[in-house]
Amino acid sequence: MAKAEKQLKGQDLLRSIEQEYMKPKVPPFRVGDTLDVGVRIRESGKERVQVFTGTCIARKGGGNRETFTVRRIVQGEGVERIFPLHSPNIERIKVVRRGRARRAKLHFLRQRTGRAARLREDLRARPEDKKKG
């Protein structure tokens, strides 16, 4: 008896399983952009969405394992959170402001405070903008 379905092996099998858990629509954002990340928080049986606003300083990985790091300053102290891009706990990602960055990782912002930690705003058109209109 011949099988009608092809048997997947190795990386192809892994990729097909991961594909099921990926979010269908992720907003396009880059390192340097200021983001609002809506995170689901469960407290004493209730669920709410907490917004974490900050600058995206890194993106890492690919596919289902992709993560991004968001940094913000709270009461003079730097706070960074690493979010899995396709996590079910992330309700939404909204780009508030585009920053112009010439590096893939902005870890140098950790040593900077105040106005020195700001990035220039990117007012140029991006390829993902053309797809909408």
C-alpha positions in Angstrom: 0.0 0.0 0.0 1.4 3.3 -1.1 0.9 6.3 1.2 -0.8 9.3 -0.4 0.8 11.7 2.0 4.6 12.4 1.9 6.4 11.7 5.2 8.1 14.8 6.5 11.5 14.4 8.1 14.0 16.6 10.1 13.8 20.3 9.5 10.7 20.1 7.3 8.7 18.3 10.0 9.9 20.9 12.6 9.0 23.8 10.3 5.5 22.4 9.6 4.8 22.0 13.3 6.1 25.5 14.1 4.0 27.0 11.3 0.8 26.0 13.2 1.7 28.2 16.2 2.8 31.3 14.3 0.6 34.4 14.4 -0.9 35.0 11.0 -0.4 38.8 11.1 2.5 40.5 12.8 2.9 44.3 12.2 6.1 45.3 10.4 8.5 47.0 12.8 12.3 47.5 13.0 15.0 48.0 15.6 14.7 51.7 16.7 11.0 51.9 16.5 9.0 52.9 19.6 6.4 50.2 20.3 3.3 49.7 22.4 3.2 46.0 23.4 0.0 44.8 24.9 0.8 41.9 27.2 -1.9 39.6 28.8 -1.5 39.5 32.6 -3.3 37.0 34.8 -3.9 38.0 38.4 -6.1 36.1 40.8 -8.3 34.5 38.1 -8.7 37.7 36.1 -7.0 38.6 32.9 -6.1 42.1 31.7 -3.9 43.7 29.1 -0.9 45.7 30.3 0.8 48.0 27.8 4.6 48.1 27.8 5.9 51.1 25.8 9.5 51.4 24.8 12.2 51.4 22.1 12.9 48.1 20.3 16.6 47.6 20.7 17.0 44.1 19.2 15.4 41.4 17.2 16.7 37.9 17.3 15.9 34.5 15.8 13.5 33.5 13.1 10.3 31.7 12.5 8.4 30.7 15.6 11.4 31.4 17.9 11.8 35.0 17.0 12.1 37.5 19.9 12.4 41.2 20.3 13.7 43.3 23.1 12.0 46.5 24.3 13.7 49.0 26.5 12.2 51.9 28.5 13.2 54.1 31.4 11.0 53.9 34.6 11.8 56.3 37.4 15.4 56.8 36.2 16.0 53.0 35.9 16.3 51.2 32.6 13.9 48.3 32.2 14.2 45.8 29.3 11.8 43.0 28.4 12.3 40.3 25.9 9.1 39.2 24.2 8.6 36.1 21.9 7.1 37.5 18.8 4.5 34.7 18.3 3.6 34.3 22.0 -0.1 33.9 22.7 0.4 36.3 25.7 1.1 39.2 23.4 -2.2 40.7 22.3 -1.0 43.4 20.1 2.1 45.3 18.9 1.6 48.9 17.8 4.3 51.1 16.2 4.0 54.5 17.9 7.1 56.1 16.3 9.7 55.1 13.8 13.3 55.6 14.8 16.2 55.8 12.4 18.8 53.2 13.4 22.0 52.3 11.6 22.6 49.2 13.6 20.9 45.8 14.1 21.3 45.9 17.9 21.0 49.1 19.9 22.7 47.9 23.1 24.7 51.1 23.3 21.5 52.9 24.5 22.1 51.1 27.9 24.9 53.5 28.7 23.0 56.6 27.7 20.5 58.5 29.7 18.1 61.4 29.0 18.2 63.1 25.6 21.3 61.1 24.6 19.2 57.9 24.6 16.8 59.2 22.0 16.9 58.2 18.3 16.0 60.4 15.4 12.6 59.9 13.9 12.5 58.1 10.6 10.1 60.0 8.3 11.1 58.1 5.1 8.6 55.8 3.4 9.2 52.1 4.0 8.3 49.3 1.7 5.7 47.9 4.1 3.8 51.2 3.8 3.2 50.7 0.0 1.4 47.4 0.5 -1.5 49.1 2.4 -2.4 51.7 -0.2 
